[in-house]
């Protein structure tokens, strides 16, 4: 319904802000990532919004970027995650860190967010697994980590102890393929 607000910033009281749009003050809840990037009081501001209509309230949630807004909408689709929890998640981690946590299935990163327990974090990771498309530098990290893990597992399977194999894997060039990595690691171990 209300997709964007542009006006003068009247109040800042985390997580609430008030934006004056031609004489009408809109109360908007924002994640801390957006809050920290707001201008001074009395300055022009623009936020993308998502409106939630409930039986007892009509609430506006504001975001500094389209990526934050879309992530918020994805979080709302997760069973057991409401608007307050979604705001808490976006306040606790950046969108890129959240995408990385989902791609690597990192429960501990999410459980550090206030209000997110182990079961909720596991549900989030499960339900968001196919929803986020990880792009750019964040997709390279999981691929490199997977290759490193495969090399390490291959060395252990060949009879090397884990400490020795792990130390050897750290000597390899970043981004090496699994087959080249195993070959290079075996050369290091043969010395």
N, C-alpha and C positions, 0 to 999 in steps of 0.2 A: 504494500500500500504506500508507505512512505519509504522511498529508496535512498534519498540523499537530503541532507540539510546543509544549508549555507547561510551563514549569518555572523553575528557578533557573539563572542564567547562571554557570557555573563558570570557564570560560576564554575568553580573547579573544586570538587570535594570527592576524592576517589571513592568509588568508581563512577560517581555521578558528575555530569556536567550539565549546564543549562546553556542553550543556544537561542539567542534572540533572532527570530526570522520575521522581519517587518512587524515588530510589535508583539509577536506571539513567542513566548518562551517555551522551548521544548526541553524536557528533562530526558537525558540520554545516559545510559550506562555504557561505559567503555572499558575494554581490557587495559591493563597497565601499560602495555606496549604502545597503545594509542595515546593514553593519558600523558606519557612522558614526552610525546612529540607535539603536544598542543601548544599553541601560542599563548602569550600573556593575556590576562583578562582585558576585555574591551577590543581585542584584535579580531579581524575576520578569521573565520574558521569554516572548514567544510568536512563533513564526515559522511561516509556511506552508512546507511542504516538498515536494520532488519527489525520489522515490527512483529511483536508477538501479542496476539489477542487471546486473552483468557476470559473465563467467566467473570472473574473479579477484577481484572485489570487490563489495560492496554499499555504495553511496554515497548520502548524503543532502545535498541542496542546499536551503538555506533562503532565504526571501524575506520582506521586511517588508510587501509588499502583493500582492494578487491580480493586479494589473496586471503586476508584475515576474515573478511566477510564470508567468503566461500567455505573456509575451514570451519567457521562457526556453524554454518548451515549443515555441514557434514557431521559435526559433533552432535548437533541436535537430533540427528537421525539414529544415533546410537542408543540402544535400549538402556534406560536408566540415567541418561545424561540430559539434564535440563539446561535452561539458559544460564542459570547461576554457575553450574558446574562447567559449562562450556567457556564462560567468561574466565573462570578460575584457571582453566587449562591454558587459555590464550595469555593469561597474565603470568603464568608460571613458566612457560616455554615459548620460544619463537616458533613460528609456523614451520620454518625449515628444520628446527630441532625436532618438532613433533613428527614431521614427515620421515626424518631419519630414524626416530625411535620406532615408528610403525614399520618401516622397511626392514629394520634390524630386530624387530620384536623385543625391544628393551623395556621390560616391566619396571625395573628400578628407576629409570628416568622419570616415568610417569607417577610412581608412588611418592616421589619427593614433592609433588604438587599437593598443597593442602586440600583435603576433602576427597582425594583419590586414593582408594585403598587398592590392595593387590587384585582383588576380584574385578573391580571396576577397570583397572588398568589392563587386565587380561582381556576383558570384554571389548574395551576400546581397540586394542591391538588386533583382535580377531575381526571385528566388524569394519575397521578402517583399512584392513590389509589391502584390499583391491580398489579402494576408493581414491587413494592418493597416487598421483603420477609423479614420481620423483625425477626431477630434471637437473641438469647442470652438474655442478661439483658434488652435490649430495648423492647422485647415483653412482659416481665413480668410487666413493668410499665403500659401499656395501660390496661392489664387484671385486675390488682389490682385497677386501677382508675375506671374501669367500675363496678367492684364489689362494691367499695365504693359508687359510684353514685347510684347504685341500692338500696343499704341499706338506703342511705339518702332519696331517693324518697319514699321507702316503709314507713319509719318513718313519713315523711310528710303526706303521704296518710292515715296513721293511726291517724292523728290529732295533731301530735307534731309540734311546730313551727320550722322553718328552723334553727334558731340560736341554739336552744336546740338540735335538731337532729344532726346538724353539729358538735357541741361540743362533743356529745356522740360518733359519728363515729370516731373522732380523738382518742378516748380512746381504740378502738379495735386494736387487733393484726394485723400487716401487713400480707396480703395474706389470710385473713379469707374468707371463702366462704360466699355467700350471705345469705343463710338460717341460718348458724351459727352466722353470723354477726348481723342479725335482732334479733335473740334470745338473744344474749349477750347484744345488745343495749337496748332491752326491759327490761332486768334485771337491767341495769344501771339506766334507766329512772324510774323504779319502786321504787328505793331506796329513 
